[in-house]
């Protein structure tokens, strides 16, 4: 949800600017998107780990 809001803001800023934003803006977006993806992967790994622990407790 936050990532989508950031991308929406970037598109709105591009429209307001009237042309492509400076390269540093795209680089910042790319870096932020990488951080979001890393966060999502860490949450997936965390959930998988918790599910494994629960399964081991049941056995």
HTML snippet that shows the backbone in 3Dmol.js (N, CA, C, O; Angstrom):
<script src="https://3Dmol.org/build/3Dmol-min.js"></script>
<div id="view" style="width:600px;height:400px;position:relative"></div>
<script>
const pdb = `
ATOM      1  N   UNK A   1       0.817  -1.174   0.000  1.00  0.00           N
ATOM      2  CA  UNK A   1       0.000   0.000   0.000  1.00  0.00           C
ATOM      3  C   UNK A   1       0.877   1.260   0.000  1.00  0.00           C
ATOM      4  O   UNK A   1       0.624   2.196  -0.759  1.00  0.00           O
ATOM      5  N   UNK A   2       1.882   1.280   0.832  1.00  0.00           N
ATOM      6  CA  UNK A   2       2.782   2.441   0.858  1.00  0.00           C
ATOM      7  C   UNK A   2       3.549   2.554  -0.462  1.00  0.00           C
ATOM      8  O   UNK A   2       3.765   3.652  -0.976  1.00  0.00           O
ATOM      9  N   UNK A   3       3.950   1.417  -0.991  1.00  0.00           N
ATOM     10  CA  UNK A   3       4.690   1.428  -2.248  1.00  0.00           C
ATOM     11  C   UNK A   3       3.810   1.982  -3.369  1.00  0.00           C
ATOM     12  O   UNK A   3       4.272   2.766  -4.198  1.00  0.00           O
ATOM     13  N   UNK A   4       2.549   1.572  -3.390  1.00  0.00           N
ATOM     14  CA  UNK A   4       1.623   2.081  -4.403  1.00  0.00           C
ATOM     15  C   UNK A   4       1.423   3.591  -4.257  1.00  0.00           C
ATOM     16  O   UNK A   4       1.360   4.306  -5.258  1.00  0.00           O
ATOM     17  N   UNK A   5       1.326   4.074  -3.037  1.00  0.00           N
ATOM     18  CA  UNK A   5       1.159   5.515  -2.796  1.00  0.00           C
ATOM     19  C   UNK A   5       2.387   6.284  -3.274  1.00  0.00           C
ATOM     20  O   UNK A   5       2.264   7.370  -3.842  1.00  0.00           O
ATOM     21  N   UNK A   6       3.565   5.720  -3.044  1.00  0.00           N
ATOM     22  CA  UNK A   6       4.797   6.367  -3.489  1.00  0.00           C
ATOM     23  C   UNK A   6       4.834   6.445  -5.022  1.00  0.00           C
ATOM     24  O   UNK A   6       5.199   7.474  -5.592  1.00  0.00           O
ATOM     25  N   UNK A   7       4.456   5.355  -5.670  1.00  0.00           N
ATOM     26  CA  UNK A   7       4.454   5.337  -7.135  1.00  0.00           C
ATOM     27  C   UNK A   7       3.420   6.304  -7.701  1.00  0.00           C
ATOM     28  O   UNK A   7       3.666   6.961  -8.712  1.00  0.00           O
ATOM     29  N   UNK A   8       2.262   6.390  -7.044  1.00  0.00           N
ATOM     30  CA  UNK A   8       1.230   7.339  -7.477  1.00  0.00           C
ATOM     31  C   UNK A   8       1.746   8.771  -7.353  1.00  0.00           C
ATOM     32  O   UNK A   8       1.558   9.583  -8.259  1.00  0.00           O
ATOM     33  N   UNK A   9       2.393   9.076  -6.237  1.00  0.00           N
ATOM     34  CA  UNK A   9       2.960  10.405  -6.041  1.00  0.00           C
ATOM     35  C   UNK A   9       4.016  10.745  -7.078  1.00  0.00           C
ATOM     36  O   UNK A   9       4.100  11.877  -7.552  1.00  0.00           O
ATOM     37  N   UNK A  10       4.823   9.745  -7.422  1.00  0.00           N
ATOM     38  CA  UNK A  10       5.856   9.946  -8.439  1.00  0.00           C
ATOM     39  C   UNK A  10       5.213  10.292  -9.784  1.00  0.00           C
ATOM     40  O   UNK A  10       5.672  11.192 -10.488  1.00  0.00           O
ATOM     41  N   UNK A  11       4.150   9.570 -10.131  1.00  0.00           N
ATOM     42  CA  UNK A  11       3.451   9.848 -11.392  1.00  0.00           C
ATOM     43  C   UNK A  11       2.820  11.237 -11.378  1.00  0.00           C
ATOM     44  O   UNK A  11       2.868  11.959 -12.374  1.00  0.00           O
ATOM     45  N   UNK A  12       2.232  11.604 -10.245  1.00  0.00           N
ATOM     46  CA  UNK A  12       1.631  12.940 -10.131  1.00  0.00           C
ATOM     47  C   UNK A  12       2.702  14.026 -10.246  1.00  0.00           C
ATOM     48  O   UNK A  12       2.492  15.052 -10.894  1.00  0.00           O
ATOM     49  N   UNK A  13       3.838  13.792  -9.617  1.00  0.00           N
ATOM     50  CA  UNK A  13       4.936  14.768  -9.688  1.00  0.00           C
ATOM     51  C   UNK A  13       5.453  14.896 -11.117  1.00  0.00           C
ATOM     52  O   UNK A  13       5.772  15.991 -11.579  1.00  0.00           O
ATOM     53  N   UNK A  14       5.531  13.765 -11.806  1.00  0.00           N
ATOM     54  CA  UNK A  14       5.981  13.794 -13.202  1.00  0.00           C
ATOM     55  C   UNK A  14       5.014  14.624 -14.043  1.00  0.00           C
ATOM     56  O   UNK A  14       5.432  15.427 -14.876  1.00  0.00           O
ATOM     57  N   UNK A  15       3.713  14.419 -13.813  1.00  0.00           N
ATOM     58  CA  UNK A  15       2.704  15.190 -14.542  1.00  0.00           C
ATOM     59  C   UNK A  15       2.794  16.677 -14.235  1.00  0.00           C
ATOM     60  O   UNK A  15       2.668  17.510 -15.132  1.00  0.00           O
ATOM     61  N   UNK A  16       3.009  17.002 -12.989  1.00  0.00           N
ATOM     62  CA  UNK A  16       3.115  18.406 -12.598  1.00  0.00           C
ATOM     63  C   UNK A  16       4.376  19.048 -13.173  1.00  0.00           C
ATOM     64  O   UNK A  16       4.388  20.231 -13.514  1.00  0.00           O
ATOM     65  N   UNK A  17       5.430  18.250 -13.270  1.00  0.00           N
ATOM     66  CA  UNK A  17       6.700  18.742 -13.798  1.00  0.00           C
ATOM     67  C   UNK A  17       6.574  19.025 -15.295  1.00  0.00           C
ATOM     68  O   UNK A  17       7.217  19.926 -15.834  1.00  0.00           O
ATOM     69  N   UNK A  18       5.723  18.227 -15.951  1.00  0.00           N
ATOM     70  CA  UNK A  18       5.474  18.443 -17.372  1.00  0.00           C
ATOM     71  C   UNK A  18       6.375  17.636 -18.287  1.00  0.00           C
ATOM     72  O   UNK A  18       6.218  17.682 -19.507  1.00  0.00           O
ATOM     73  N   UNK A  19       7.292  16.919 -17.731  1.00  0.00           N
ATOM     74  CA  UNK A  19       8.189  16.040 -18.500  1.00  0.00           C
ATOM     75  C   UNK A  19       8.816  15.072 -17.502  1.00  0.00           C
ATOM     76  O   UNK A  19       8.476  15.090 -16.319  1.00  0.00           O
ATOM     77  N   UNK A  20       9.723  14.235 -17.972  1.00  0.00           N
ATOM     78  CA  UNK A  20      10.380  13.308 -17.059  1.00  0.00           C
ATOM     79  C   UNK A  20      11.093  14.073 -15.952  1.00  0.00           C
ATOM     80  O   UNK A  20      11.714  15.111 -16.182  1.00  0.00           O
ATOM     81  N   UNK A  21      10.983  13.532 -14.754  1.00  0.00           N
ATOM     82  CA  UNK A  21      11.693  14.137 -13.625  1.00  0.00           C
ATOM     83  C   UNK A  21      13.195  13.917 -13.784  1.00  0.00           C
ATOM     84  O   UNK A  21      13.612  13.041 -14.542  1.00  0.00           O
ATOM     85  N   UNK A  22      14.004  14.694 -13.086  1.00  0.00           N
ATOM     86  CA  UNK A  22      15.454  14.499 -13.144  1.00  0.00           C
ATOM     87  C   UNK A  22      15.831  13.055 -12.784  1.00  0.00           C
ATOM     88  O   UNK A  22      15.111  12.372 -12.055  1.00  0.00           O
ATOM     89  N   UNK A  23      16.946  12.624 -13.300  1.00  0.00           N
ATOM     90  CA  UNK A  23      17.401  11.246 -13.126  1.00  0.00           C
ATOM     91  C   UNK A  23      17.488  10.845 -11.644  1.00  0.00           C
ATOM     92  O   UNK A  23      17.180   9.705 -11.296  1.00  0.00           O
ATOM     93  N   UNK A  24      17.893  11.752 -10.793  1.00  0.00           N
ATOM     94  CA  UNK A  24      18.017  11.438  -9.365  1.00  0.00           C
ATOM     95  C   UNK A  24      16.676  10.999  -8.786  1.00  0.00           C
ATOM     96  O   UNK A  24      16.637  10.183  -7.864  1.00  0.00           O
ATOM     97  N   UNK A  25      15.592  11.524  -9.311  1.00  0.00           N
ATOM     98  CA  UNK A  25      14.260  11.133  -8.822  1.00  0.00           C
ATOM     99  C   UNK A  25      13.971   9.673  -9.175  1.00  0.00           C
ATOM    100  O   UNK A  25      13.461   8.925  -8.341  1.00  0.00           O
ATOM    101  N   UNK A  26      14.292   9.268 -10.394  1.00  0.00           N
ATOM    102  CA  UNK A  26      14.085   7.877 -10.788  1.00  0.00           C
ATOM    103  C   UNK A  26      15.003   6.954  -9.995  1.00  0.00           C
ATOM    104  O   UNK A  26      14.601   5.856  -9.610  1.00  0.00           O
ATOM    105  N   UNK A  27      16.222   7.390  -9.753  1.00  0.00           N
ATOM    106  CA  UNK A  27      17.154   6.584  -8.968  1.00  0.00           C
ATOM    107  C   UNK A  27      16.636   6.404  -7.537  1.00  0.00           C
ATOM    108  O   UNK A  27      16.778   5.334  -6.945  1.00  0.00           O
ATOM    109  N   UNK A  28      16.041   7.455  -6.999  1.00  0.00           N
ATOM    110  CA  UNK A  28      15.471   7.377  -5.659  1.00  0.00           C
ATOM    111  C   UNK A  28      14.292   6.407  -5.639  1.00  0.00           C
ATOM    112  O   UNK A  28      14.161   5.607  -4.712  1.00  0.00           O
ATOM    113  N   UNK A  29      13.444   6.475  -6.649  1.00  0.00           N
ATOM    114  CA  UNK A  29      12.323   5.540  -6.750  1.00  0.00           C
ATOM    115  C   UNK A  29      12.818   4.101  -6.852  1.00  0.00           C
ATOM    116  O   UNK A  29      12.285   3.208  -6.193  1.00  0.00           O
ATOM    117  N   UNK A  30      13.824   3.882  -7.666  1.00  0.00           N
ATOM    118  CA  UNK A  30      14.385   2.535  -7.825  1.00  0.00           C
ATOM    119  C   UNK A  30      14.922   2.013  -6.493  1.00  0.00           C
ATOM    120  O   UNK A  30      14.688   0.859  -6.134  1.00  0.00           O
ATOM    121  N   UNK A  31      15.635   2.857  -5.770  1.00  0.00           N
ATOM    122  CA  UNK A  31      16.197   2.458  -4.476  1.00  0.00           C
ATOM    123  C   UNK A  31      15.077   2.160  -3.475  1.00  0.00           C
ATOM    124  O   UNK A  31      15.150   1.179  -2.736  1.00  0.00           O
ATOM    125  N   UNK A  32      14.062   2.988  -3.450  1.00  0.00           N
ATOM    126  CA  UNK A  32      12.938   2.776  -2.534  1.00  0.00           C
ATOM    127  C   UNK A  32      12.199   1.483  -2.877  1.00  0.00           C
ATOM    128  O   UNK A  32      11.810   0.738  -1.978  1.00  0.00           O
ATOM    129  N   UNK A  33      12.004   1.213  -4.157  1.00  0.00           N
ATOM    130  CA  UNK A  33      11.339  -0.027  -4.570  1.00  0.00           C
ATOM    131  C   UNK A  33      12.157  -1.256  -4.175  1.00  0.00           C
ATOM    132  O   UNK A  33      11.590  -2.274  -3.779  1.00  0.00           O
ATOM    133  N   UNK A  34      13.467  -1.170  -4.277  1.00  0.00           N
ATOM    134  CA  UNK A  34      14.325  -2.283  -3.836  1.00  0.00           C
ATOM    135  C   UNK A  34      14.147  -2.520  -2.336  1.00  0.00           C
ATOM    136  O   UNK A  34      14.077  -3.666  -1.893  1.00  0.00           O
ATOM    137  N   UNK A  35      14.074  -1.450  -1.561  1.00  0.00           N
ATOM    138  CA  UNK A  35      13.872  -1.578  -0.117  1.00  0.00           C
ATOM    139  C   UNK A  35      12.517  -2.213   0.201  1.00  0.00           C
ATOM    140  O   UNK A  35      12.414  -3.047   1.101  1.00  0.00           O
ATOM    141  N   UNK A  36      11.488  -1.818  -0.535  1.00  0.00           N
ATOM    142  CA  UNK A  36      10.180  -2.437  -0.339  1.00  0.00           C
ATOM    143  C   UNK A  36      10.259  -3.934  -0.632  1.00  0.00           C
ATOM    144  O   UNK A  36       9.748  -4.743   0.142  1.00  0.00           O
ATOM    145  N   UNK A  37      10.889  -4.304  -1.735  1.00  0.00           N
ATOM    146  CA  UNK A  37      10.996  -5.718  -2.101  1.00  0.00           C
ATOM    147  C   UNK A  37      11.780  -6.500  -1.051  1.00  0.00           C
ATOM    148  O   UNK A  37      11.410  -7.627  -0.721  1.00  0.00           O
ATOM    149  N   UNK A  38      12.839  -5.929  -0.529  1.00  0.00           N
ATOM    150  CA  UNK A  38      13.601  -6.591   0.534  1.00  0.00           C
ATOM    151  C   UNK A  38      12.734  -6.777   1.772  1.00  0.00           C
ATOM    152  O   UNK A  38      12.783  -7.823   2.419  1.00  0.00           O
ATOM    153  N   UNK A  39      11.952  -5.775   2.094  1.00  0.00           N
ATOM    154  CA  UNK A  39      11.056  -5.857   3.241  1.00  0.00           C
ATOM    155  C   UNK A  39      10.033  -6.978   3.042  1.00  0.00           C
ATOM    156  O   UNK A  39       9.812  -7.790   3.941  1.00  0.00           O
ATOM    157  N   UNK A  40       9.411  -7.017   1.860  1.00  0.00           N
ATOM    158  CA  UNK A  40       8.414  -8.059   1.583  1.00  0.00           C
ATOM    159  C   UNK A  40       9.034  -9.449   1.685  1.00  0.00           C
ATOM    160  O   UNK A  40       8.418 -10.357   2.243  1.00  0.00           O
ATOM    161  N   UNK A  41      10.224  -9.624   1.163  1.00  0.00           N
ATOM    162  CA  UNK A  41      10.903 -10.924   1.237  1.00  0.00           C
ATOM    163  C   UNK A  41      11.208 -11.298   2.681  1.00  0.00           C
ATOM    164  O   UNK A  41      11.062 -12.460   3.062  1.00  0.00           O
ATOM    165  N   UNK A  42      11.629 -10.333   3.487  1.00  0.00           N
ATOM    166  CA  UNK A  42      11.932 -10.632   4.892  1.00  0.00           C
ATOM    167  C   UNK A  42      10.671 -11.062   5.630  1.00  0.00           C
ATOM    168  O   UNK A  42      10.725 -11.942   6.489  1.00  0.00           O
ATOM    169  N   UNK A  43       9.539 -10.449   5.302  1.00  0.00           N
ATOM    170  CA  UNK A  43       8.275 -10.827   5.937  1.00  0.00           C
ATOM    171  C   UNK A  43       7.857 -12.233   5.504  1.00  0.00           C
ATOM    172  O   UNK A  43       7.354 -13.004   6.322  1.00  0.00           O
ATOM    173  N   UNK A  44       8.060 -12.577   4.223  1.00  0.00           N
ATOM    174  CA  UNK A  44       7.743 -13.921   3.744  1.00  0.00           C
ATOM    175  C   UNK A  44       8.596 -14.954   4.471  1.00  0.00           C
ATOM    176  O   UNK A  44       8.095 -15.996   4.892  1.00  0.00           O
ATOM    177  N   UNK A  45       9.880 -14.661   4.616  1.00  0.00           N
ATOM    178  CA  UNK A  45      10.782 -15.580   5.298  1.00  0.00           C
ATOM    179  C   UNK A  45      10.387 -15.735   6.765  1.00  0.00           C
ATOM    180  O   UNK A  45      10.441 -16.832   7.322  1.00  0.00           O
ATOM    181  N   UNK A  46       9.995 -14.639   7.374  1.00  0.00           N
ATOM    182  CA  UNK A  46       9.578 -14.661   8.776  1.00  0.00           C
ATOM    183  C   UNK A  46       8.328 -15.530   8.943  1.00  0.00           C
ATOM    184  O   UNK A  46       8.244 -16.331   9.873  1.00  0.00           O
ATOM    185  N   UNK A  47       7.362 -15.366   8.040  1.00  0.00           N
ATOM    186  CA  UNK A  47       6.134 -16.148   8.112  1.00  0.00           C
ATOM    187  C   UNK A  47       6.412 -17.623   7.871  1.00  0.00           C
ATOM    188  O   UNK A  47       5.834 -18.478   8.542  1.00  0.00           O
ATOM    189  N   UNK A  48       7.284 -17.932   6.928  1.00  0.00           N
ATOM    190  CA  UNK A  48       7.643 -19.326   6.652  1.00  0.00           C
ATOM    191  C   UNK A  48       8.298 -19.954   7.867  1.00  0.00           C
ATOM    192  O   UNK A  48       8.027 -21.106   8.204  1.00  0.00           O
ATOM    193  N   UNK A  49       9.153 -19.199   8.517  1.00  0.00           N
ATOM    194  CA  UNK A  49       9.841 -19.686   9.701  1.00  0.00           C
ATOM    195  C   UNK A  49       8.849 -19.976  10.825  1.00  0.00           C
ATOM    196  O   UNK A  49       8.965 -20.990  11.513  1.00  0.00           O
ATOM    197  N   UNK A  50       7.884 -19.095  11.008  1.00  0.00           N
ATOM    198  CA  UNK A  50       6.873 -19.292  12.050  1.00  0.00           C
ATOM    199  C   UNK A  50       6.002 -20.504  11.748  1.00  0.00           C
ATOM    200  O   UNK A  50       5.646 -21.248  12.662  1.00  0.00           O
ATOM    201  N   UNK A  51       5.653 -20.714  10.485  1.00  0.00           N
ATOM    202  CA  UNK A  51       4.842 -21.861  10.106  1.00  0.00           C
ATOM    203  C   UNK A  51       5.612 -23.164  10.346  1.00  0.00           C
ATOM    204  O   UNK A  51       5.035 -24.157  10.790  1.00  0.00           O
ATOM    205  N   UNK A  52       6.904 -23.157  10.053  1.00  0.00           N
ATOM    206  CA  UNK A  52       7.737 -24.332  10.281  1.00  0.00           C
ATOM    207  C   UNK A  52       7.786 -24.654  11.767  1.00  0.00           C
ATOM    208  O   UNK A  52       7.666 -25.814  12.159  1.00  0.00           O
ATOM    209  N   UNK A  53       7.961 -23.635  12.588  1.00  0.00           N
ATOM    210  CA  UNK A  53       7.990 -23.833  14.035  1.00  0.00           C
ATOM    211  C   UNK A  53       6.676 -24.405  14.535  1.00  0.00           C
ATOM    212  O   UNK A  53       6.672 -25.300  15.380  1.00  0.00           O
ATOM    213  N   UNK A  54       5.552 -23.897  14.022  1.00  0.00           N
ATOM    214  CA  UNK A  54       4.247 -24.402  14.452  1.00  0.00           C
ATOM    215  C   UNK A  54       4.074 -25.862  14.050  1.00  0.00           C
ATOM    216  O   UNK A  54       3.548 -26.659  14.827  1.00  0.00           O
ATOM    217  N   UNK A  55       4.505 -26.215  12.858  1.00  0.00           N
ATOM    218  CA  UNK A  55       4.392 -27.584  12.370  1.00  0.00           C
ATOM    219  C   UNK A  55       5.234 -28.522  13.227  1.00  0.00           C
ATOM    220  O   UNK A  55       4.798 -29.629  13.544  1.00  0.00           O
ATOM    221  N   UNK A  56       6.424 -28.095  13.601  1.00  0.00           N
ATOM    222  CA  UNK A  56       7.313 -28.918  14.427  1.00  0.00           C
ATOM    223  C   UNK A  56       6.728 -29.115  15.821  1.00  0.00           C
ATOM    224  O   UNK A  56       6.906 -30.182  16.409  1.00  0.00           O
ATOM    225  N   UNK A  57       6.045 -28.130  16.358  1.00  0.00           N
ATOM    226  CA  UNK A  57       5.439 -28.253  17.684  1.00  0.00           C
ATOM    227  C   UNK A  57       4.306 -29.268  17.678  1.00  0.00           C
ATOM    228  O   UNK A  57       4.117 -29.992  18.655  1.00  0.00           O
ATOM    229  N   UNK A  58       3.551 -29.329  16.587  1.00  0.00           N
ATOM    230  CA  UNK A  58       2.420 -30.235  16.475  1.00  0.00           C
ATOM    231  C   UNK A  58       2.910 -31.686  16.395  1.00  0.00           C
ATOM    232  O   UNK A  58       2.259 -32.588  16.922  1.00  0.00           O
ATOM    233  N   UNK A  59       4.023 -31.907  15.756  1.00  0.00           N
ATOM    234  CA  UNK A  59       4.536 -33.267  15.567  1.00  0.00           C
ATOM    235  C   UNK A  59       5.143 -33.696  16.821  1.00  0.00           C
ATOM    236  O   UNK A  59       5.648 -34.815  16.910  1.00  0.00           O
TER     237      UNK A  59
END
`;
const viewer = $3Dmol.createViewer("view");
viewer.addModel(pdb, "pdb");
viewer.setStyle({}, {cartoon: {color: "spectrum"}});
viewer.zoomTo();
viewer.render();
</script>
